[in-house]
Amino acid sequence: MRVFKPNKLFLPRNFDKPQISENCYVEIGAGRGLHALQFAQANPDKQLIAIERTRVKFEDFAQRIDKVRAQKQRLKNLTPVHADAIPWLVHALPPQSLNGVFLLYPNPEPKNAAQRWLNMPFFEFLLSRLKPEAKIILATNIEEYFAEAKQQAETLWQLPMKAFEVDKESRRTHFEIKYLARGESCYQLEIYKPADYQTRFDQWALA
């Protein structure tokens, strides 16, 4: 696998560098924001940066936030971001700044396996942004994707994990609701970063 080169990524358009709290999480591919809103409301002591690249989905997400705030729920701990996640995260995050990452029902990239998260060089950079003992949660309804991700976590990245089926009553995302309603199984990996885990980007940060 080639080495990720963060210095080659341009600053995203309209980039606004966020303030990162001591209890910060990132959701990549937040979609229409169902999980992001649930998480922020249930965890007022945790900051969530929820990133969505698709314009239509992000606009729906923003409207949902407006409706919640209209009910006088301020959601100061939720930061919605309309951007491509990889360059945005490179420019936004210092090393060891995240308590966790959510990858809930990502695009399985059926025609380009190299673009799956655990197959990308960027995954090493993402690990460098995690605090020791933080975790990445990946969920999918595709058993082959789940099996491949589990193998990559174990053999390529040498990370401990838990693997299990998602509870049939779970309602975190619109995809999850749809898949479980039609009787499909959904799968989850909880990938942990050991305290002594090292990457090539542990000291790398933008000047």
PyMOL CGO cylinders between C-alpha atoms (Angstrom):
from pymol import cmd
from pymol.cgo import CYLINDER

trace = [
    CYLINDER, 0.00, 0.00, 0.00, 1.28, 3.44, -0.92, 0.3, 1, 1, 1, 1, 1, 1,
    CYLINDER, 1.28, 3.44, -0.92, 1.92, 5.99, 1.83, 0.3, 1, 1, 1, 1, 1, 1,
    CYLINDER, 1.92, 5.99, 1.83, -0.66, 8.69, 2.40, 0.3, 1, 1, 1, 1, 1, 1,
    CYLINDER, -0.66, 8.69, 2.40, 0.63, 12.21, 1.64, 0.3, 1, 1, 1, 1, 1, 1,
    CYLINDER, 0.63, 12.21, 1.64, -1.39, 14.75, 3.63, 0.3, 1, 1, 1, 1, 1, 1,
    CYLINDER, -1.39, 14.75, 3.63, 0.75, 17.68, 2.48, 0.3, 1, 1, 1, 1, 1, 1,
    CYLINDER, 0.75, 17.68, 2.48, -0.58, 17.18, -1.06, 0.3, 1, 1, 1, 1, 1, 1,
    CYLINDER, -0.58, 17.18, -1.06, -4.18, 18.00, -0.11, 0.3, 1, 1, 1, 1, 1, 1,
    CYLINDER, -4.18, 18.00, -0.11, -5.43, 21.52, -0.76, 0.3, 1, 1, 1, 1, 1, 1,
    CYLINDER, -5.43, 21.52, -0.76, -7.35, 23.52, 1.81, 0.3, 1, 1, 1, 1, 1, 1,
    CYLINDER, -7.35, 23.52, 1.81, -11.09, 22.84, 1.33, 0.3, 1, 1, 1, 1, 1, 1,
    CYLINDER, -11.09, 22.84, 1.33, -13.22, 25.66, -0.05, 0.3, 1, 1, 1, 1, 1, 1,
    CYLINDER, -13.22, 25.66, -0.05, -14.71, 27.90, 2.66, 0.3, 1, 1, 1, 1, 1, 1,
    CYLINDER, -14.71, 27.90, 2.66, -12.72, 26.00, 5.29, 0.3, 1, 1, 1, 1, 1, 1,
    CYLINDER, -12.72, 26.00, 5.29, -13.33, 27.12, 8.86, 0.3, 1, 1, 1, 1, 1, 1,
    CYLINDER, -13.33, 27.12, 8.86, -10.96, 25.48, 11.32, 0.3, 1, 1, 1, 1, 1, 1,
    CYLINDER, -10.96, 25.48, 11.32, -12.99, 24.12, 14.24, 0.3, 1, 1, 1, 1, 1, 1,
    CYLINDER, -12.99, 24.12, 14.24, -12.30, 24.31, 17.92, 0.3, 1, 1, 1, 1, 1, 1,
    CYLINDER, -12.30, 24.31, 17.92, -11.64, 20.75, 19.09, 0.3, 1, 1, 1, 1, 1, 1,
    CYLINDER, -11.64, 20.75, 19.09, -12.85, 19.93, 22.59, 0.3, 1, 1, 1, 1, 1, 1,
    CYLINDER, -12.85, 19.93, 22.59, -11.33, 17.36, 24.94, 0.3, 1, 1, 1, 1, 1, 1,
    CYLINDER, -11.33, 17.36, 24.94, -14.23, 15.02, 24.18, 0.3, 1, 1, 1, 1, 1, 1,
    CYLINDER, -14.23, 15.02, 24.18, -14.52, 15.13, 20.39, 0.3, 1, 1, 1, 1, 1, 1,
    CYLINDER, -14.52, 15.13, 20.39, -15.94, 12.60, 17.93, 0.3, 1, 1, 1, 1, 1, 1,
    CYLINDER, -15.94, 12.60, 17.93, -16.23, 12.59, 14.14, 0.3, 1, 1, 1, 1, 1, 1,
    CYLINDER, -16.23, 12.59, 14.14, -18.87, 11.03, 11.94, 0.3, 1, 1, 1, 1, 1, 1,
    CYLINDER, -18.87, 11.03, 11.94, -17.81, 10.55, 8.31, 0.3, 1, 1, 1, 1, 1, 1,
    CYLINDER, -17.81, 10.55, 8.31, -20.69, 10.27, 5.88, 0.3, 1, 1, 1, 1, 1, 1,
    CYLINDER, -20.69, 10.27, 5.88, -23.38, 11.67, 8.17, 0.3, 1, 1, 1, 1, 1, 1,
    CYLINDER, -23.38, 11.67, 8.17, -26.05, 11.50, 5.48, 0.3, 1, 1, 1, 1, 1, 1,
    CYLINDER, -26.05, 11.50, 5.48, -29.26, 13.24, 6.53, 0.3, 1, 1, 1, 1, 1, 1,
    CYLINDER, -29.26, 13.24, 6.53, -28.01, 13.51, 10.09, 0.3, 1, 1, 1, 1, 1, 1,
    CYLINDER, -28.01, 13.51, 10.09, -30.22, 11.10, 12.00, 0.3, 1, 1, 1, 1, 1, 1,
    CYLINDER, -30.22, 11.10, 12.00, -27.38, 9.55, 14.01, 0.3, 1, 1, 1, 1, 1, 1,
    CYLINDER, -27.38, 9.55, 14.01, -25.61, 12.89, 14.46, 0.3, 1, 1, 1, 1, 1, 1,
    CYLINDER, -25.61, 12.89, 14.46, -28.68, 14.51, 15.99, 0.3, 1, 1, 1, 1, 1, 1,
    CYLINDER, -28.68, 14.51, 15.99, -29.42, 11.52, 18.21, 0.3, 1, 1, 1, 1, 1, 1,
    CYLINDER, -29.42, 11.52, 18.21, -25.82, 11.39, 19.42, 0.3, 1, 1, 1, 1, 1, 1,
    CYLINDER, -25.82, 11.39, 19.42, -25.57, 15.13, 20.11, 0.3, 1, 1, 1, 1, 1, 1,
    CYLINDER, -25.57, 15.13, 20.11, -28.87, 15.21, 22.00, 0.3, 1, 1, 1, 1, 1, 1,
    CYLINDER, -28.87, 15.21, 22.00, -28.01, 12.13, 24.07, 0.3, 1, 1, 1, 1, 1, 1,
    CYLINDER, -28.01, 12.13, 24.07, -24.44, 13.26, 24.85, 0.3, 1, 1, 1, 1, 1, 1,
    CYLINDER, -24.44, 13.26, 24.85, -24.38, 16.99, 25.61, 0.3, 1, 1, 1, 1, 1, 1,
    CYLINDER, -24.38, 16.99, 25.61, -20.89, 16.60, 27.12, 0.3, 1, 1, 1, 1, 1, 1,
    CYLINDER, -20.89, 16.60, 27.12, -19.46, 15.29, 23.83, 0.3, 1, 1, 1, 1, 1, 1,
    CYLINDER, -19.46, 15.29, 23.83, -18.62, 17.26, 20.70, 0.3, 1, 1, 1, 1, 1, 1,
    CYLINDER, -18.62, 17.26, 20.70, -19.57, 15.69, 17.35, 0.3, 1, 1, 1, 1, 1, 1,
    CYLINDER, -19.57, 15.69, 17.35, -18.27, 16.88, 14.00, 0.3, 1, 1, 1, 1, 1, 1,
    CYLINDER, -18.27, 16.88, 14.00, -20.57, 15.35, 11.38, 0.3, 1, 1, 1, 1, 1, 1,
    CYLINDER, -20.57, 15.35, 11.38, -19.28, 15.46, 7.80, 0.3, 1, 1, 1, 1, 1, 1,
    CYLINDER, -19.28, 15.46, 7.80, -21.37, 14.89, 4.68, 0.3, 1, 1, 1, 1, 1, 1,
    CYLINDER, -21.37, 14.89, 4.68, -20.12, 15.41, 1.13, 0.3, 1, 1, 1, 1, 1, 1,
    CYLINDER, -20.12, 15.41, 1.13, -23.38, 15.09, -0.85, 0.3, 1, 1, 1, 1, 1, 1,
    CYLINDER, -23.38, 15.09, -0.85, -25.15, 18.45, -1.20, 0.3, 1, 1, 1, 1, 1, 1,
    CYLINDER, -25.15, 18.45, -1.20, -28.74, 17.17, -1.14, 0.3, 1, 1, 1, 1, 1, 1,
    CYLINDER, -28.74, 17.17, -1.14, -28.16, 15.05, 1.95, 0.3, 1, 1, 1, 1, 1, 1,
    CYLINDER, -28.16, 15.05, 1.95, -26.33, 17.86, 3.73, 0.3, 1, 1, 1, 1, 1, 1,
    CYLINDER, -26.33, 17.86, 3.73, -29.14, 20.32, 3.02, 0.3, 1, 1, 1, 1, 1, 1,
    CYLINDER, -29.14, 20.32, 3.02, -31.62, 17.87, 4.53, 0.3, 1, 1, 1, 1, 1, 1,
    CYLINDER, -31.62, 17.87, 4.53, -29.29, 17.49, 7.53, 0.3, 1, 1, 1, 1, 1, 1,
    CYLINDER, -29.29, 17.49, 7.53, -29.08, 21.27, 7.97, 0.3, 1, 1, 1, 1, 1, 1,
    CYLINDER, -29.08, 21.27, 7.97, -32.87, 21.58, 7.84, 0.3, 1, 1, 1, 1, 1, 1,
    CYLINDER, -32.87, 21.58, 7.84, -33.20, 18.94, 10.56, 0.3, 1, 1, 1, 1, 1, 1,
    CYLINDER, -33.20, 18.94, 10.56, -30.80, 20.89, 12.76, 0.3, 1, 1, 1, 1, 1, 1,
    CYLINDER, -30.80, 20.89, 12.76, -32.81, 24.08, 12.19, 0.3, 1, 1, 1, 1, 1, 1,
    CYLINDER, -32.81, 24.08, 12.19, -36.01, 22.31, 13.27, 0.3, 1, 1, 1, 1, 1, 1,
    CYLINDER, -36.01, 22.31, 13.27, -34.38, 21.05, 16.47, 0.3, 1, 1, 1, 1, 1, 1,
    CYLINDER, -34.38, 21.05, 16.47, -32.96, 24.47, 17.26, 0.3, 1, 1, 1, 1, 1, 1,
    CYLINDER, -32.96, 24.47, 17.26, -36.37, 26.02, 16.62, 0.3, 1, 1, 1, 1, 1, 1,
    CYLINDER, -36.37, 26.02, 16.62, -37.54, 23.91, 19.56, 0.3, 1, 1, 1, 1, 1, 1,
    CYLINDER, -37.54, 23.91, 19.56, -34.93, 25.74, 21.70, 0.3, 1, 1, 1, 1, 1, 1,
    CYLINDER, -34.93, 25.74, 21.70, -32.45, 22.86, 21.69, 0.3, 1, 1, 1, 1, 1, 1,
    CYLINDER, -32.45, 22.86, 21.69, -29.25, 24.71, 20.86, 0.3, 1, 1, 1, 1, 1, 1,
    CYLINDER, -29.25, 24.71, 20.86, -27.03, 21.71, 20.01, 0.3, 1, 1, 1, 1, 1, 1,
    CYLINDER, -27.03, 21.71, 20.01, -23.82, 23.61, 20.67, 0.3, 1, 1, 1, 1, 1, 1,
    CYLINDER, -23.82, 23.61, 20.67, -21.98, 20.28, 20.67, 0.3, 1, 1, 1, 1, 1, 1,
    CYLINDER, -21.98, 20.28, 20.67, -22.87, 19.43, 17.04, 0.3, 1, 1, 1, 1, 1, 1,
    CYLINDER, -22.87, 19.43, 17.04, -20.82, 20.81, 14.14, 0.3, 1, 1, 1, 1, 1, 1,
    CYLINDER, -20.82, 20.81, 14.14, -22.23, 19.92, 10.70, 0.3, 1, 1, 1, 1, 1, 1,
    CYLINDER, -22.23, 19.92, 10.70, -19.70, 20.10, 7.85, 0.3, 1, 1, 1, 1, 1, 1,
    CYLINDER, -19.70, 20.10, 7.85, -20.39, 20.01, 4.11, 0.3, 1, 1, 1, 1, 1, 1,
    CYLINDER, -20.39, 20.01, 4.11, -17.10, 18.79, 2.66, 0.3, 1, 1, 1, 1, 1, 1,
    CYLINDER, -17.10, 18.79, 2.66, -15.03, 15.93, 1.35, 0.3, 1, 1, 1, 1, 1, 1,
    CYLINDER, -15.03, 15.93, 1.35, -13.94, 14.32, 4.62, 0.3, 1, 1, 1, 1, 1, 1,
    CYLINDER, -13.94, 14.32, 4.62, -10.33, 13.46, 3.79, 0.3, 1, 1, 1, 1, 1, 1,
    CYLINDER, -10.33, 13.46, 3.79, -8.89, 16.93, 3.03, 0.3, 1, 1, 1, 1, 1, 1,
    CYLINDER, -8.89, 16.93, 3.03, -11.14, 18.51, 5.64, 0.3, 1, 1, 1, 1, 1, 1,
    CYLINDER, -11.14, 18.51, 5.64, -9.89, 16.21, 8.40, 0.3, 1, 1, 1, 1, 1, 1,
    CYLINDER, -9.89, 16.21, 8.40, -6.27, 16.65, 7.35, 0.3, 1, 1, 1, 1, 1, 1,
    CYLINDER, -6.27, 16.65, 7.35, -6.56, 20.43, 7.74, 0.3, 1, 1, 1, 1, 1, 1,
    CYLINDER, -6.56, 20.43, 7.74, -8.82, 20.37, 10.80, 0.3, 1, 1, 1, 1, 1, 1,
    CYLINDER, -8.82, 20.37, 10.80, -7.42, 17.82, 13.23, 0.3, 1, 1, 1, 1, 1, 1,
    CYLINDER, -7.42, 17.82, 13.23, -4.22, 17.73, 15.28, 0.3, 1, 1, 1, 1, 1, 1,
    CYLINDER, -4.22, 17.73, 15.28, -2.71, 14.37, 16.27, 0.3, 1, 1, 1, 1, 1, 1,
    CYLINDER, -2.71, 14.37, 16.27, -4.46, 12.36, 18.99, 0.3, 1, 1, 1, 1, 1, 1,
    CYLINDER, -4.46, 12.36, 18.99, -7.47, 14.66, 19.17, 0.3, 1, 1, 1, 1, 1, 1,
    CYLINDER, -7.47, 14.66, 19.17, -10.44, 12.30, 18.70, 0.3, 1, 1, 1, 1, 1, 1,
    CYLINDER, -10.44, 12.30, 18.70, -12.24, 10.08, 21.17, 0.3, 1, 1, 1, 1, 1, 1,
    CYLINDER, -12.24, 10.08, 21.17, -13.94, 8.16, 18.38, 0.3, 1, 1, 1, 1, 1, 1,
    CYLINDER, -13.94, 8.16, 18.38, -14.97, 7.95, 14.72, 0.3, 1, 1, 1, 1, 1, 1,
    CYLINDER, -14.97, 7.95, 14.72, -18.26, 6.73, 13.25, 0.3, 1, 1, 1, 1, 1, 1,
    CYLINDER, -18.26, 6.73, 13.25, -18.36, 5.13, 9.79, 0.3, 1, 1, 1, 1, 1, 1,
    CYLINDER, -18.36, 5.13, 9.79, -22.00, 4.10, 9.60, 0.3, 1, 1, 1, 1, 1, 1,
    CYLINDER, -22.00, 4.10, 9.60, -23.01, 2.35, 6.37, 0.3, 1, 1, 1, 1, 1, 1,
    CYLINDER, -23.01, 2.35, 6.37, -20.32, 3.79, 4.12, 0.3, 1, 1, 1, 1, 1, 1,
    CYLINDER, -20.32, 3.79, 4.12, -20.43, 3.36, 0.35, 0.3, 1, 1, 1, 1, 1, 1,
    CYLINDER, -20.43, 3.36, 0.35, -19.18, -0.21, -0.24, 0.3, 1, 1, 1, 1, 1, 1,
    CYLINDER, -19.18, -0.21, -0.24, -17.42, 0.92, -3.45, 0.3, 1, 1, 1, 1, 1, 1,
    CYLINDER, -17.42, 0.92, -3.45, -18.31, -2.28, -5.38, 0.3, 1, 1, 1, 1, 1, 1,
    CYLINDER, -18.31, -2.28, -5.38, -16.22, -1.26, -8.41, 0.3, 1, 1, 1, 1, 1, 1,
    CYLINDER, -16.22, -1.26, -8.41, -13.20, 0.03, -6.50, 0.3, 1, 1, 1, 1, 1, 1,
    CYLINDER, -13.20, 0.03, -6.50, -12.25, -1.90, -3.38, 0.3, 1, 1, 1, 1, 1, 1,
    CYLINDER, -12.25, -1.90, -3.38, -9.22, 0.37, -2.90, 0.3, 1, 1, 1, 1, 1, 1,
    CYLINDER, -9.22, 0.37, -2.90, -11.61, 3.17, -1.90, 0.3, 1, 1, 1, 1, 1, 1,
    CYLINDER, -11.61, 3.17, -1.90, -13.00, 1.29, 1.09, 0.3, 1, 1, 1, 1, 1, 1,
    CYLINDER, -13.00, 1.29, 1.09, -11.92, 2.93, 4.32, 0.3, 1, 1, 1, 1, 1, 1,
    CYLINDER, -11.92, 2.93, 4.32, -9.68, 0.20, 5.74, 0.3, 1, 1, 1, 1, 1, 1,
    CYLINDER, -9.68, 0.20, 5.74, -8.07, -0.32, 2.33, 0.3, 1, 1, 1, 1, 1, 1,
    CYLINDER, -8.07, -0.32, 2.33, -7.02, 3.31, 1.92, 0.3, 1, 1, 1, 1, 1, 1,
    CYLINDER, -7.02, 3.31, 1.92, -3.65, 4.81, 2.93, 0.3, 1, 1, 1, 1, 1, 1,
    CYLINDER, -3.65, 4.81, 2.93, -5.67, 7.59, 4.62, 0.3, 1, 1, 1, 1, 1, 1,
    CYLINDER, -5.67, 7.59, 4.62, -6.78, 5.11, 7.27, 0.3, 1, 1, 1, 1, 1, 1,
    CYLINDER, -6.78, 5.11, 7.27, -3.31, 5.28, 8.85, 0.3, 1, 1, 1, 1, 1, 1,
    CYLINDER, -3.31, 5.28, 8.85, -3.63, 9.06, 9.08, 0.3, 1, 1, 1, 1, 1, 1,
    CYLINDER, -3.63, 9.06, 9.08, -7.08, 8.70, 10.62, 0.3, 1, 1, 1, 1, 1, 1,
    CYLINDER, -7.08, 8.70, 10.62, -5.63, 6.39, 13.26, 0.3, 1, 1, 1, 1, 1, 1,
    CYLINDER, -5.63, 6.39, 13.26, -3.03, 9.05, 14.10, 0.3, 1, 1, 1, 1, 1, 1,
    CYLINDER, -3.03, 9.05, 14.10, -5.84, 11.49, 14.92, 0.3, 1, 1, 1, 1, 1, 1,
    CYLINDER, -5.84, 11.49, 14.92, -7.33, 9.10, 17.50, 0.3, 1, 1, 1, 1, 1, 1,
    CYLINDER, -7.33, 9.10, 17.50, -6.42, 9.32, 21.14, 0.3, 1, 1, 1, 1, 1, 1,
    CYLINDER, -6.42, 9.32, 21.14, -4.97, 6.16, 22.73, 0.3, 1, 1, 1, 1, 1, 1,
    CYLINDER, -4.97, 6.16, 22.73, -7.73, 3.62, 23.42, 0.3, 1, 1, 1, 1, 1, 1,
    CYLINDER, -7.73, 3.62, 23.42, -10.24, 5.50, 21.25, 0.3, 1, 1, 1, 1, 1, 1,
    CYLINDER, -10.24, 5.50, 21.25, -12.24, 3.49, 18.74, 0.3, 1, 1, 1, 1, 1, 1,
    CYLINDER, -12.24, 3.49, 18.74, -13.64, 3.52, 15.22, 0.3, 1, 1, 1, 1, 1, 1,
    CYLINDER, -13.64, 3.52, 15.22, -17.17, 2.16, 14.79, 0.3, 1, 1, 1, 1, 1, 1,
    CYLINDER, -17.17, 2.16, 14.79, -17.96, 0.80, 11.33, 0.3, 1, 1, 1, 1, 1, 1,
    CYLINDER, -17.96, 0.80, 11.33, -21.40, -0.58, 10.43, 0.3, 1, 1, 1, 1, 1, 1,
    CYLINDER, -21.40, -0.58, 10.43, -22.55, -2.19, 7.18, 0.3, 1, 1, 1, 1, 1, 1,
    CYLINDER, -22.55, -2.19, 7.18, -25.28, -4.46, 5.85, 0.3, 1, 1, 1, 1, 1, 1,
    CYLINDER, -25.28, -4.46, 5.85, -22.89, -6.15, 3.42, 0.3, 1, 1, 1, 1, 1, 1,
    CYLINDER, -22.89, -6.15, 3.42, -21.38, -9.27, 4.92, 0.3, 1, 1, 1, 1, 1, 1,
    CYLINDER, -21.38, -9.27, 4.92, -18.46, -9.38, 2.46, 0.3, 1, 1, 1, 1, 1, 1,
    CYLINDER, -18.46, -9.38, 2.46, -17.55, -5.77, 3.28, 0.3, 1, 1, 1, 1, 1, 1,
    CYLINDER, -17.55, -5.77, 3.28, -17.74, -6.58, 6.98, 0.3, 1, 1, 1, 1, 1, 1,
    CYLINDER, -17.74, -6.58, 6.98, -15.51, -9.66, 6.59, 0.3, 1, 1, 1, 1, 1, 1,
    CYLINDER, -15.51, -9.66, 6.59, -12.93, -7.74, 4.56, 0.3, 1, 1, 1, 1, 1, 1,
    CYLINDER, -12.93, -7.74, 4.56, -12.85, -4.84, 7.02, 0.3, 1, 1, 1, 1, 1, 1,
    CYLINDER, -12.85, -4.84, 7.02, -12.43, -7.26, 9.90, 0.3, 1, 1, 1, 1, 1, 1,
    CYLINDER, -12.43, -7.26, 9.90, -9.52, -8.97, 8.14, 0.3, 1, 1, 1, 1, 1, 1,
    CYLINDER, -9.52, -8.97, 8.14, -7.84, -5.66, 7.28, 0.3, 1, 1, 1, 1, 1, 1,
    CYLINDER, -7.84, -5.66, 7.28, -8.17, -4.39, 10.84, 0.3, 1, 1, 1, 1, 1, 1,
    CYLINDER, -8.17, -4.39, 10.84, -6.59, -7.55, 12.15, 0.3, 1, 1, 1, 1, 1, 1,
    CYLINDER, -6.59, -7.55, 12.15, -3.86, -8.30, 9.58, 0.3, 1, 1, 1, 1, 1, 1,
    CYLINDER, -3.86, -8.30, 9.58, -2.96, -5.01, 7.89, 0.3, 1, 1, 1, 1, 1, 1,
    CYLINDER, -2.96, -5.01, 7.89, -3.50, -2.54, 10.74, 0.3, 1, 1, 1, 1, 1, 1,
    CYLINDER, -3.50, -2.54, 10.74, -2.98, -5.03, 13.60, 0.3, 1, 1, 1, 1, 1, 1,
    CYLINDER, -2.98, -5.03, 13.60, -5.75, -3.59, 15.72, 0.3, 1, 1, 1, 1, 1, 1,
    CYLINDER, -5.75, -3.59, 15.72, -7.93, -5.26, 18.35, 0.3, 1, 1, 1, 1, 1, 1,
    CYLINDER, -7.93, -5.26, 18.35, -11.65, -5.24, 17.69, 0.3, 1, 1, 1, 1, 1, 1,
    CYLINDER, -11.65, -5.24, 17.69, -15.09, -6.51, 18.54, 0.3, 1, 1, 1, 1, 1, 1,
    CYLINDER, -15.09, -6.51, 18.54, -17.33, -7.82, 15.74, 0.3, 1, 1, 1, 1, 1, 1,
    CYLINDER, -17.33, -7.82, 15.74, -21.05, -8.50, 16.08, 0.3, 1, 1, 1, 1, 1, 1,
    CYLINDER, -21.05, -8.50, 16.08, -24.48, -8.15, 14.49, 0.3, 1, 1, 1, 1, 1, 1,
    CYLINDER, -24.48, -8.15, 14.49, -26.37, -4.91, 15.06, 0.3, 1, 1, 1, 1, 1, 1,
    CYLINDER, -26.37, -4.91, 15.06, -29.38, -5.18, 17.34, 0.3, 1, 1, 1, 1, 1, 1,
    CYLINDER, -29.38, -5.18, 17.34, -32.60, -5.54, 15.33, 0.3, 1, 1, 1, 1, 1, 1,
    CYLINDER, -32.60, -5.54, 15.33, -34.13, -2.61, 17.24, 0.3, 1, 1, 1, 1, 1, 1,
    CYLINDER, -34.13, -2.61, 17.24, -31.32, -0.19, 16.37, 0.3, 1, 1, 1, 1, 1, 1,
    CYLINDER, -31.32, -0.19, 16.37, -32.37, 3.00, 14.56, 0.3, 1, 1, 1, 1, 1, 1,
    CYLINDER, -32.37, 3.00, 14.56, -29.19, 5.03, 14.10, 0.3, 1, 1, 1, 1, 1, 1,
    CYLINDER, -29.19, 5.03, 14.10, -29.44, 5.91, 10.40, 0.3, 1, 1, 1, 1, 1, 1,
    CYLINDER, -29.44, 5.91, 10.40, -32.02, 5.87, 7.63, 0.3, 1, 1, 1, 1, 1, 1,
    CYLINDER, -32.02, 5.87, 7.63, -30.06, 3.07, 5.95, 0.3, 1, 1, 1, 1, 1, 1,
    CYLINDER, -30.06, 3.07, 5.95, -30.03, 1.01, 9.13, 0.3, 1, 1, 1, 1, 1, 1,
    CYLINDER, -30.03, 1.01, 9.13, -33.78, 1.46, 9.61, 0.3, 1, 1, 1, 1, 1, 1,
    CYLINDER, -33.78, 1.46, 9.61, -34.42, 0.38, 6.00, 0.3, 1, 1, 1, 1, 1, 1,
    CYLINDER, -34.42, 0.38, 6.00, -32.14, -2.67, 6.08, 0.3, 1, 1, 1, 1, 1, 1,
    CYLINDER, -32.14, -2.67, 6.08, -33.42, -4.01, 9.39, 0.3, 1, 1, 1, 1, 1, 1,
    CYLINDER, -33.42, -4.01, 9.39, -37.06, -3.37, 8.44, 0.3, 1, 1, 1, 1, 1, 1,
    CYLINDER, -37.06, -3.37, 8.44, -36.71, -5.66, 5.46, 0.3, 1, 1, 1, 1, 1, 1,
    CYLINDER, -36.71, -5.66, 5.46, -35.15, -8.40, 7.54, 0.3, 1, 1, 1, 1, 1, 1,
    CYLINDER, -35.15, -8.40, 7.54, -31.50, -7.97, 6.59, 0.3, 1, 1, 1, 1, 1, 1,
    CYLINDER, -31.50, -7.97, 6.59, -28.65, -8.45, 9.02, 0.3, 1, 1, 1, 1, 1, 1,
    CYLINDER, -28.65, -8.45, 9.02, -26.38, -5.50, 9.78, 0.3, 1, 1, 1, 1, 1, 1,
    CYLINDER, -26.38, -5.50, 9.78, -22.87, -5.87, 11.13, 0.3, 1, 1, 1, 1, 1, 1,
    CYLINDER, -22.87, -5.87, 11.13, -20.61, -3.74, 13.30, 0.3, 1, 1, 1, 1, 1, 1,
    CYLINDER, -20.61, -3.74, 13.30, -16.89, -3.53, 13.98, 0.3, 1, 1, 1, 1, 1, 1,
    CYLINDER, -16.89, -3.53, 13.98, -15.53, -1.67, 16.99, 0.3, 1, 1, 1, 1, 1, 1,
    CYLINDER, -15.53, -1.67, 16.99, -11.86, -1.13, 16.24, 0.3, 1, 1, 1, 1, 1, 1,
    CYLINDER, -11.86, -1.13, 16.24, -9.66, -0.03, 19.14, 0.3, 1, 1, 1, 1, 1, 1,
    CYLINDER, -9.66, -0.03, 19.14, -6.40, 1.91, 19.07, 0.3, 1, 1, 1, 1, 1, 1,
    CYLINDER, -6.40, 1.91, 19.07, -4.02, 0.49, 21.71, 0.3, 1, 1, 1, 1, 1, 1,
    CYLINDER, -4.02, 0.49, 21.71, -2.22, 2.95, 23.97, 0.3, 1, 1, 1, 1, 1, 1,
    CYLINDER, -2.22, 2.95, 23.97, 1.15, 2.04, 22.44, 0.3, 1, 1, 1, 1, 1, 1,
    CYLINDER, 1.15, 2.04, 22.44, 0.01, 2.05, 18.80, 0.3, 1, 1, 1, 1, 1, 1,
    CYLINDER, 0.01, 2.05, 18.80, 2.18, 4.12, 16.45, 0.3, 1, 1, 1, 1, 1, 1,
    CYLINDER, 2.18, 4.12, 16.45, 1.71, 5.52, 12.95, 0.3, 1, 1, 1, 1, 1, 1,
    CYLINDER, 1.71, 5.52, 12.95, 3.93, 7.53, 10.62, 0.3, 1, 1, 1, 1, 1, 1,
    CYLINDER, 3.93, 7.53, 10.62, 1.77, 10.61, 11.25, 0.3, 1, 1, 1, 1, 1, 1,
    CYLINDER, 1.77, 10.61, 11.25, 1.82, 10.77, 15.04, 0.3, 1, 1, 1, 1, 1, 1,
    CYLINDER, 1.82, 10.77, 15.04, 3.87, 13.97, 15.01, 0.3, 1, 1, 1, 1, 1, 1,
    CYLINDER, 3.87, 13.97, 15.01, 2.59, 15.37, 11.71, 0.3, 1, 1, 1, 1, 1, 1,
    CYLINDER, 2.59, 15.37, 11.71, 0.55, 18.54, 11.80, 0.3, 1, 1, 1, 1, 1, 1,
    CYLINDER, 0.55, 18.54, 11.80, 0.04, 21.48, 9.46, 0.3, 1, 1, 1, 1, 1, 1,
    CYLINDER, 0.04, 21.48, 9.46, 2.22, 24.45, 10.21, 0.3, 1, 1, 1, 1, 1, 1,
]
cmd.load_cgo(trace, "trace")
